Amino acid sequence: MNTIVEPADVLRRAHHVGTYYGFTPFAVAAHKRDASVKAATIGATLDVESLDPHARDVASFLKRVAGAGFTPSPGAPLFFWHSNAAAGRPAPKQIVVQFHAIGADRAIADAVLIRAVRALTADLSKGEPVVRLNSMGDKETRARLTRELGSFFRKRAGILPPDALELAKKDVHAAAETLLALEDHGMPSSTDHLSEASRKHFEALLEYLEATETPYELSPEVMSKSNAWSETCFSIDGGEHIRAWGSRYHELAKHFWKGAPSSIGAVIRINVVPKKEVMPPVKARVAPRFVFVHIGEEAKRASIRMADTLRHARIPLMQVLGVESLSEQMRLADELNPRYLIIMGRKEALERSVILRERATHAETFIPFDSLIDRLKAVG
């Protein structure tokens, strides 16, 4: 997985993955809106200098989202992707791509975002990267773990590496991450101290990943040290040139929206070919021929499993996998105005079929999964 990454590939592949997993390019969404808040007032309470590099990138992006007048909510979460690379400009030495589900507090958003980030990492690295996953829990969990780690380092002061002990005086979480990279030493694990709410969220995420056949490894050494982060945290290694890291964040979002619900985001850092290549222009957005609508847990899980198959077949399709509200999915469909809807509810998911509805005539056809791609290509 050490393939050299060409700058021209990054935006094209990010857009392609985003389309099939329901992440809209922020630049496209923001182009249609006017800023409603003066930039100076957004995130003014946030101490940016105290943030880790990932949190700084996320905070900078959240400021742009809030400045464009977007307001997330559990019923209408925001699924965006964004990059520091832009069409018509020289490619930076390191391209940063972010994926976010802002205001999506359910575990399905974690699963969809992880799948999308893994898909992009796999496309760019030409490999099959594995998700390394952990949960730091909520404030209650972090406070409990901090106490346990402090006790751990004090009791083992005579046998632990001096560097780790010195770091523990300043930050026990950073010391724990350093020590875990070398050896476990019987260190307390965050997943052993999860609050009831955090445990349920993490279990729900693991169920989604297993039901959608997403490869992952439980990795206690993957930690979010900063208080900016909470709950799920993960990393994906795409070889020498690509690294992805993500986590849920609530404290960050609170600086940009009042009562902002929990959100999840990921930062992908891509070292590209070191040459001053101008990023190619992005093609005008063409309305998809199909919009995929899912109703219920079984349908969501089936559609997540199908996303990469449909993507590799290049079916001209759009869906919002992380949005559970049928009315919000239909609102999106009306906005995109496709010729066809692909509909899957619980009954269809169990029968391994979908309904293809032509919007102009309301004519409906039942299509089994096994012949779906061929039938969609025939009408698409």
C-alpha positions in Angstrom: 0.0 0.0 0.0 2.8 2.4 -0.8 1.4 3.6 -4.2 2.4 7.1 -5.1 -0.7 9.3 -5.1 -1.3 11.6 -8.0 -2.9 14.9 -7.0 -5.4 14.7 -9.9 -6.8 11.5 -8.4 -7.7 12.9 -5.0 -10.6 15.2 -5.7 -12.0 12.9 -8.3 -12.0 9.9 -6.0 -13.3 11.8 -3.0 -16.2 13.1 -5.0 -16.9 9.6 -6.3 -16.9 8.0 -2.8 -18.9 10.9 -1.4 -21.7 10.5 -3.9 -22.3 6.8 -3.1 -22.1 7.3 0.7 -24.1 10.5 0.8 -21.5 13.2 1.5 -21.9 16.4 -0.5 -18.9 18.5 -1.5 -19.0 21.5 0.9 -17.9 23.8 -1.9 -21.0 22.9 -3.9 -23.4 23.2 -1.0 -21.9 26.5 0.2 -22.0 28.0 -3.3 -25.8 28.2 -3.1 -25.9 30.0 0.2 -25.0 33.4 1.7 -23.0 33.8 4.9 -25.5 34.7 7.7 -23.0 35.4 10.5 -19.9 37.6 10.6 -16.8 35.4 10.5 -15.3 37.1 13.5 -18.1 36.0 15.8 -18.0 32.3 14.9 -16.0 30.1 17.3 -14.7 33.1 19.2 -14.8 31.2 22.5 -12.5 28.4 21.1 -8.9 28.4 22.1 -7.5 27.1 18.8 -3.9 27.0 20.0 -4.8 24.4 22.6 -6.1 22.0 20.0 -4.2 19.1 18.4 -3.6 19.3 14.6 -6.6 17.2 13.7 -8.9 19.3 15.9 -7.5 22.5 14.3 -8.4 21.3 10.9 -11.9 20.2 12.0 -12.5 23.5 13.8 -11.4 25.5 10.8 -13.9 23.6 8.7 -16.8 23.9 11.2 -16.2 27.7 11.2 -16.7 27.7 7.4 -19.9 25.6 7.7 -21.4 27.8 10.4 -20.4 30.9 8.4 -22.3 29.6 5.4 -25.4 29.6 7.5 -25.8 25.8 7.9 -27.4 24.6 11.1 -27.3 20.9 11.8 -29.9 18.9 13.7 -30.6 15.2 14.4 -33.5 15.3 11.9 -31.5 17.1 9.3 -27.8 16.3 9.8 -25.1 17.7 7.5 -23.0 15.1 5.5 -20.1 17.0 3.9 -16.7 16.3 2.5 -14.1 19.0 2.0 -10.5 19.4 0.9 -7.7 22.0 1.1 -7.0 21.2 -2.6 -9.1 23.2 -5.1 -9.6 23.0 -8.8 -7.4 25.4 -10.8 -4.8 25.8 -8.0 -1.4 24.2 -7.5 -1.7 21.0 -5.4 -0.4 21.3 -1.8 2.4 18.9 -0.8 -0.1 17.3 1.6 -3.7 17.2 0.6 -6.2 17.1 3.5 -9.6 15.6 2.9 -12.3 15.7 5.6 -15.5 13.8 5.9 -18.2 14.9 8.4 -21.6 13.9 9.7 -22.5 17.0 11.6 -25.5 16.6 14.0 -25.8 12.9 13.3 -25.8 11.3 16.8 -26.6 7.7 15.9 -24.1 4.9 15.5 -25.1 4.5 11.9 -23.3 7.8 11.1 -20.1 6.4 12.6 -20.4 3.3 10.4 -21.2 5.2 7.2 -18.3 7.7 7.7 -15.9 4.9 8.5 -16.9 3.0 5.4 -16.5 6.1 3.2 -13.1 7.0 4.6 -11.9 3.4 4.2 -13.2 3.3 0.6 -11.3 6.5 -0.3 -8.2 5.2 1.4 -8.4 1.9 -0.4 -9.0 3.6 -3.8 -5.9 5.9 -3.3 -3.6 3.3 -1.8 -4.7 0.5 -4.1 -4.9 -1.7 -1.0 -7.4 -3.1 1.6 -6.7 -1.1 4.7 -8.1 -2.2 8.0 -9.9 0.1 10.4 -8.3 0.3 13.9 -11.1 1.2 16.3 -11.5 2.3 19.9 -13.9 4.3 22.0 -12.8 6.9 24.6 -16.4 7.3 25.8 -18.1 10.5 27.1 -17.0 13.0 29.8 -17.9 10.5 32.5 -15.8 7.8 30.9 -12.8 10.1 30.3 -12.8 11.3 33.9 -12.9 7.7 35.2 -10.2 6.6 32.8 -8.0 9.6 33.8 -8.2 8.6 37.4 -7.4 4.9 36.6 -4.4 5.8 34.4 -3.1 8.2 37.1 -3.2 5.4 39.6 -1.6 3.0 37.1 1.4 5.2 36.5 1.9 5.9 40.2 1.8 2.2 41.3 4.2 1.1 38.5 6.7 4.0 38.8 9.5 1.5 39.5 9.0 -0.6 36.4 7.7 1.6 33.6 10.0 3.5 31.1 11.2 6.8 32.5 10.0 8.7 29.4 6.4 7.5 29.8 6.5 8.3 33.6 7.7 11.8 32.8 5.0 12.4 30.2 2.4 11.1 32.6 3.1 14.0 34.9 1.7 16.3 32.2 -0.8 14.1 30.3 -1.7 10.6 31.3 -3.5 9.9 28.1 -0.5 10.9 25.9 1.7 8.7 28.2 -0.8 5.8 27.8 -0.7 6.1 24.0 3.1 6.1 24.0 3.3 3.1 26.3 0.7 1.1 24.4 2.7 1.5 21.2 5.5 -0.4 22.9 3.7 -2.8 25.3 0.4 -3.1 27.1 1.8 -3.5 30.7 -1.7 -4.3 31.9 -2.8 -0.7 31.4 -6.5 0.2 32.0 -8.5 0.3 28.8 -11.1 3.0 27.9 -13.6 0.4 26.7 -13.5 -1.2 30.2 -14.7 2.0 31.8 -17.4 3.1 29.3 -20.5 4.7 30.8 -23.8 2.9 30.0 -24.6 5.4 27.2 -21.2 5.1 25.6 -21.2 1.3 25.8 -24.5 1.1 24.0 -23.3 3.5 21.3 -20.0 1.5 20.8 -21.8 -1.8 20.7 -24.3 -0.4 18.1 -21.4 0.7 15.9 -19.7 -2.7 16.1 -23.0 -4.4 15.1 -23.2 -2.1 12.1 -19.6 -2.8 11.0 -20.1 -6.6 11.4 -23.5 -6.6 9.7 -22.0 -4.6 6.8 -18.9 -6.8 6.6 -16.6 -4.0 7.3 -13.1 -5.3 8.5 -11.9 -3.7 11.7 -9.6 -4.4 14.7 -10.2 -3.3 18.2 -7.1 -1.2 19.0 -6.8 0.3 22.6 -3.7 2.1 21.4 -5.8 4.3 19.2 -6.7 7.2 21.5 -8.1 10.7 21.3 -6.0 12.5 23.9 -7.7 15.9 23.6 -11.0 16.9 25.3 -12.2 18.1 21.9 -13.0 14.4 21.1 -15.3 11.8 22.6 -16.8 8.3 22.0 -15.6 6.6 18.7 -12.1 7.1 17.5 -10.4 5.3 14.7 -7.4 5.3 12.4 -6.8 3.9 8.9 -3.3 3.3 7.5 -3.1 3.6 3.7 0.7 2.9 3.6 3.5 5.4 3.5 1.5 8.2 1.9 -2.0 8.1 3.4 -3.2 8.3 7.0 -6.7 8.8 8.2 -7.9 9.6 11.7 -11.4 10.2 13.0 -13.5 10.7 16.1 -16.8 11.9 17.4 -16.8 15.5 18.7 -19.3 17.4 20.7 -17.3 20.0 22.6 -15.9 21.4 19.3 -19.4 21.7 17.7 -20.7 23.6 20.8 -18.4 26.5 19.9 -20.2 26.9 16.5 -23.9 26.0 17.2 -26.0 26.3 20.3 -27.1 22.9 21.5 -25.2 21.2 18.7 -25.7 17.4 18.9 -22.8 15.0 18.7 -21.1 14.7 15.4 -18.3 12.6 13.8 -15.6 13.6 11.4 -12.4 12.3 9.9 -9.2 13.9 8.6 -7.3 12.1 5.8 -3.8 13.3 5.1 -2.4 12.4 1.7 1.2 13.0 0.6 1.1 13.6 -3.1 3.6 13.6 -5.9 6.0 16.5 -5.2 5.4 18.7 -8.2 3.4 21.9 -8.8 0.5 20.3 -10.5 -2.6 22.4 -10.9 -5.7 20.5 -9.7 -8.0 19.7 -12.7 -11.3 21.5 -13.0 -14.3 19.7 -11.5 -16.9 18.7 -14.0 -20.3 20.3 -13.6 -22.5 18.3 -11.2 -24.9 16.2 -13.2 -28.2 15.2 -11.6 -28.1 11.4 -10.8 -30.4 9.1 -12.7 -31.2 7.2 -9.5 -31.7 8.2 -5.8 -31.6 5.3 -3.4 -34.1 5.6 -0.5 -33.9 3.2 2.5 -36.5 2.6 5.2 -35.5 0.7 8.4 -32.5 -0.9 9.9 -32.4 -4.0 7.6 -32.5 -1.8 4.5 -29.8 0.6 5.8 -27.4 -2.3 6.5 -28.1 -3.9 3.1 -27.6 -0.6 1.3 -24.3 0.1 3.1 -23.1 -3.4 2.0 -24.1 -2.6 -1.6 -22.5 0.9 -1.8 -19.1 -0.2 -3.0 -20.6 -2.7 -5.5 -22.8 0.0 -7.0 -19.9 2.5 -7.0 -17.5 0.1 -8.8 -20.3 -0.5 -11.3 -20.5 3.3 -11.8 -24.3 3.4 -11.5 -25.3 7.1 -11.7 -26.8 7.1 -8.2 -27.0 9.3 -5.1 -28.0 8.3 -1.6 -27.7 9.6 2.0 -26.9 6.5 4.0 -26.6 8.1 7.4 -30.0 9.9 7.2 -32.7 7.7 8.8 -35.7 10.1 8.3 -37.7 9.1 5.2 -39.1 12.6 4.8 -35.5 14.0 4.7 -34.5 11.4 2.1 -37.5 12.3 0.0 -36.8 16.0 0.4 -33.3 15.3 -1.0 -34.7 13.3 -3.8 -37.1 16.1 -4.8 -34.2 18.5 -4.8 -32.1 16.2 -7.0 -35.0 15.4 -9.3 -33.8 12.0 -10.6 -35.8 10.0 -13.1 -36.0 7.0 -10.8 -36.2 6.2 -7.1 -34.7 2.9 -5.8 -36.7 2.0 -2.7 -35.8 -0.6 -0.1 -37.7 -1.2 3.1 -37.5 -4.0 5.7 -39.6 -6.4 3.5 -37.4 -5.8 0.4 -34.2 -6.1 2.4 -35.3 -9.5 3.8 -36.3 -10.7 0.4 -33.1 -9.3 -1.2 -34.8 -7.0 -3.6 -35.6 -3.4 -4.3 -38.4 -1.4 -5.9 -37.5 0.7 -8.9 -40.0 3.6 -9.3 -40.2 5.9 -12.3 -41.1 9.2 -10.8 -42.9 10.6 -13.9 -45.4 7.6 -14.2 -45.1 6.1 -10.7 -44.6 2.7 -12.4 -42.9 0.2 -10.1 -40.7 -2.8 -10.8 -39.4 -5.3 -8.2 -35.7 -6.2 -8.9 -33.7 -8.9 -7.0 -30.3 -7.9 -5.8 -28.7 -10.5 -8.1 -29.8 -8.7 -11.2 -29.9 -5.1 -9.9 -26.8 -3.8 -11.6 -27.7 -5.2 -15.0 -31.3 -3.8 -14.8 -30.1 -0.3 -13.6 -27.5 -0.2 -16.5 -30.3 -1.1 -18.9 -32.5 1.8 -17.9 -29.7 4.2 -16.9 
